[in-house]
């Protein structure tokens, strides 16, 4: 029996559309559960599944991690997840549209001891690493400081000498694609030195996700 070519074309077009839609529809929770264990040293797959299930049941999403300590999912959205991995560390994940058919995953790992410092990583939607430089140009120390006029330059130079390590804390906005980066260097400085630097500090730097990259 001959099969109408139009029927075949229509069938495979529908299959292709279904697959494409399914790929695009992957939410943060699905990607999180399917994250390779190598990228999740504290949480097992069961831990990750439990966090999702607990929040879905309106329960506190706290689990015992691989080290026998407590980790807790504190936020879960369609494109966003935040984990309190330990008392001193957090992990955030944001699903970002690269184009109409492709997403990228951005993660922010932050450790505080007590000053915080974040690392930002990018992945394909099947967790293959992507170069950070393709998606964001991170700030340097000068981006957080207002250089004064000549009358205050000595005080500025003195304050900057104590700020010898660049520490930055990054946070996603749960509701949109904003990424805010705050200078955390003053938190490791002495109270006196931090106070001297404070007068020269700019506001935190806010990035927006536009056309597949973060821009200020």
C-alpha positions in Angstrom: 0.0 0.0 0.0 1.4 3.4 -1.0 1.6 6.1 1.7 0.9 9.6 0.7 4.1 11.6 0.7 2.3 14.6 2.3 1.3 12.3 5.3 4.9 11.3 5.8 6.2 14.8 5.6 3.5 16.0 8.0 4.3 13.2 10.4 8.0 13.8 10.6 7.5 17.6 10.8 5.2 17.0 13.8 7.8 14.7 15.4 10.5 17.3 14.9 8.3 20.0 16.4 7.6 17.9 19.4 11.2 17.1 20.0 12.2 20.8 19.6 9.4 21.9 21.9 10.4 19.3 24.5 14.0 20.4 24.5 13.0 24.1 24.9 10.6 23.2 27.7 13.3 21.8 29.9 12.9 23.7 33.2 15.5 24.4 35.8 14.3 21.5 38.0 14.8 19.0 35.1 18.3 20.3 34.3 19.2 20.3 38.0 18.2 16.7 38.5 20.1 15.6 35.4 23.3 17.4 36.4 26.3 15.1 36.3 27.5 14.1 39.7 31.0 15.4 38.9 29.5 18.9 38.9 27.6 18.3 42.1 30.1 17.1 44.7 27.8 17.6 47.7 24.5 16.4 46.3 23.6 13.0 44.9 20.9 12.7 42.2 18.5 11.4 45.0 19.3 14.6 47.0 18.5 16.8 44.0 15.2 14.9 43.3 14.2 15.1 47.0 14.7 18.8 47.0 12.4 19.2 44.1 9.8 16.9 45.6 9.9 18.5 49.0 9.3 22.0 47.6 6.5 20.7 45.4 4.9 19.3 48.5 5.3 22.7 50.3 7.8 21.1 52.7 11.2 22.4 53.7 13.7 21.2 51.0 16.5 20.2 53.3 18.6 17.0 52.7 21.6 15.3 54.1 24.4 15.7 51.6 27.4 13.4 50.9 29.4 14.8 53.8 26.6 14.1 56.3 25.7 17.8 56.6 22.5 19.7 55.7 21.9 21.4 52.3 18.7 23.2 51.5 17.0 24.4 48.3 15.7 27.9 49.2 14.3 28.9 45.8 12.8 27.1 42.9 11.5 28.8 39.8 10.9 27.8 36.2 14.4 29.1 35.2 16.1 29.6 38.6 17.3 27.5 41.6 19.1 28.5 44.7 20.8 26.1 47.1 22.2 26.8 50.6 24.9 24.2 50.2 26.3 24.8 53.7 26.4 27.5 56.3 29.2 29.2 54.4 28.3 28.4 50.7 25.5 28.9 48.2 24.9 27.7 44.7 22.6 29.4 42.1 21.5 28.3 38.7 19.8 30.3 35.9 18.5 29.0 32.6 19.1 31.6 29.9 17.9 31.8 26.3 20.7 31.9 23.8 18.3 32.0 20.9 14.9 30.8 20.0 15.8 27.1 20.2 18.8 26.9 22.6 19.4 27.6 26.3 22.5 27.9 28.3 22.9 27.2 32.0 24.7 29.7 34.2 25.8 28.8 37.7 27.1 30.9 40.5 29.0 29.2 43.4 29.7 31.4 46.4 31.8 30.7 49.4 32.0 33.0 52.5 34.8 32.8 55.0 33.7 35.4 56.1 34.2 37.6 53.0 32.3 36.1 50.1 33.7 35.2 46.7 31.8 33.9 43.7 32.7 31.8 40.6 30.5 32.0 37.5 30.3 29.1 35.1 28.4 28.4 31.8 27.2 25.1 30.3 25.1 23.8 27.5 21.7 22.4 28.4 23.4 18.9 28.6 26.0 20.3 31.0 29.0 20.6 28.7 31.2 23.5 29.8 31.3 26.7 27.8 33.9 29.5 28.0 33.0 32.2 30.5 34.5 34.9 28.2 31.9 34.2 25.6 29.1 35.4 27.8 30.4 37.9 30.3 33.3 40.3 30.9 33.8 40.4 34.7 34.6 43.6 36.5 38.0 44.6 37.7 38.7 46.5 40.9 38.7 49.9 39.2 35.1 49.2 38.1 33.9 49.4 41.7 35.7 52.6 42.6 35.2 56.3 42.0 38.5 58.0 41.3 38.4 61.4 43.1 39.9 64.7 42.1 43.4 65.6 43.0 42.4 66.9 46.5 41.5 63.5 47.7 43.9 61.4 45.6 46.2 60.6 48.5 43.4 59.3 50.6 42.2 57.3 47.6 45.6 55.7 47.0 46.0 54.9 50.7 42.6 53.2 50.8 43.3 51.2 47.7 46.5 49.8 49.0 44.6 47.8 51.6 42.2 46.5 49.0 44.9 44.1 47.5 42.6 41.1 46.8 39.6 41.3 44.4 36.6 39.5 45.9 33.2 39.6 44.3 29.8 38.3 45.3 27.4 37.5 42.4 23.6 37.1 42.8 20.8 36.4 40.3 17.5 38.1 40.4 14.9 35.3 40.8 12.3 37.2 38.7 14.4 38.2 35.7 17.8 37.8 34.1 19.7 40.4 36.1 23.0 39.4 37.6 24.3 41.7 40.3 28.0 41.7 41.3 29.0 43.4 44.5 32.6 44.1 45.7 33.2 41.9 48.7 36.8 43.0 49.3 35.9 45.4 52.2 34.5 42.4 54.1 38.0 40.9 54.6 39.7 44.2 55.4 40.0 45.7 58.9 37.1 47.8 59.9 39.2 51.0 59.8 40.6 50.2 56.3 37.1 49.3 55.0 35.7 52.6 56.3 38.4 54.5 54.4 37.6 52.7 51.2 33.8 53.0 51.6 33.7 56.7 50.5 35.1 55.7 47.1 32.9 52.7 46.4 30.4 52.7 43.5 27.1 50.8 43.6 27.1 47.1 42.7 27.3 46.4 39.0 24.2 45.0 37.4 24.3 43.0 34.3 21.4 42.3 31.9 21.1 39.2 29.7 20.7 40.5 26.1 21.2 38.8 22.8 23.0 35.8 24.4 25.5 37.8 26.6 25.6 39.7 29.9 25.9 43.4 29.4 26.1 46.2 31.9 
